[in-house]
């Protein structure tokens, strides 16, 4: 996906997800994507079903699906971000370190994100 495509995707995500009270993050590296979605279970299931039907996606794998006590990305960059530059990754690392210091950040999520944050 080129720069223009990522910009269009972020615009769509911010519009749609904001109206559905969905927060999260989308990480991209070498045309691989890792997405974390937070919100109402029914809303997320409908969104994920839509993502799976979209022909632009392939080899979709759910790594973790669970209920959480507190959203991780609710306060991060308008509730949703696509990271593609080193400075954005540094900002995310700084943001997540607050959760780590308070032992609020789930270690299993951190392990999933690490390859994208290096």
Residue, then its C-alpha position, 0 to 999 in steps of 0.5 A: x500500500x502506498x502513502x496515498x492509500x495509507x492516508x485514505x485508510x486512516x481517514x476512513x478509519x478515523x471517521x468510521x471507528x470514531x462514530x462506533x467508539x472503536x479505538x486501537x492501532x494499525x501497524x504496518x511493515x513491509x506490507x504486513x499489518x497488525x491491528x489492535x481493535x478495542x470497543x464493544x464486542x458486537x461492534x468489533x465482531x461486525x467490523x472484523x467480519x467486514x474486514x474478512x470479507x474485503x478482498x484487499x485482505x488476505x491471510x487474516x489471523x486473529x491472534x488475541x480476542x478477549x475482554x479487557x478492563x481498560x482500553x490501551x489506546x483510548x488516549x492515543x492520537x485521537x483514538x486510532x493511528x497508523x504508524x509508518x515512520x520511526x518517530x511515530x513508533x518512538x511516540x508509541x513506545x513512549x505512550x506504552x511505557x506509561x502502561x508498562x511502568x504502572x503494570x497496566x500494559x498487557x505483556x502478551x500485547x507487547x510481545x505481539x507488537x514488538x516486531x513492528x516497534x523495532 
